[in-house]
Each structure stands twice: as C-alpha cells, then as structure tokens.
Amino acid sequence: MSTVAALKEQLLSQNVADFVIFTPIGEVVEKSGDFAASAHKCQSAYLIVQQCSGLMKAQEKLKRVTVTFDDAVYVATVTTLSGKPHGVVVKRQAPPQ
C-alpha cells in the first residue's frame, strides 16, 4: 500500500469525511466530501498548505496550522511522506459557541 493510500485509509478510519491530500507540487492526489465537489475549496486549501510549508524548519517533518471559521475548522498539515512534503487539509465542524 502506498503512503498516500495509507494516509487516506487512516483518515477514513477516523471518520474524516472532508479532506484533500496534495503532492509536493500542489496536485490533488485524493479528495473527499466538500473538497471532492469544489475545485475552489481545493485551491483555497492549497493556499493554506503553502503557508504551512513556509513555516517548516529544515529538520521538521510535521507542521500543523488550524484555521477557524464560524461553521468549520480546517486543519492543514504538512508531513514528509517518502522523503517529500505532502499537504493534507481536513475539515471539521466548528465547536458550538
């Protein structure tokens, strides 16, 4: 099983319905839920991943940024898979206010 397939399986096993996985150059390799239905949401998610990538130090293998809106929380993670950085953005429901 590829590392991307394993990551997708892990997300699905955690009941994550809305996610997108990017290659190091921003290509979408997997998407589900809201991201599958909207290219605009994928582009917006990649902008968050780009900002997250810029925050990584050379020795870091993981960086996470959370963006909160009234109705949803987006968690962007940049992680190293097979020696290359990949971006993952997951949409979660915002906690009740």
Secondary structure, DSSP 8 states (H G I E B T S, - for coil): --HHHHHHHHHHHTT--SEEEE-TTS-EEEEETHHHH-HHHHHHHHHHHHHHHHT--TT-SEEEEEEE-SSEEEEEEEEEETTEEEEEEEEEE----
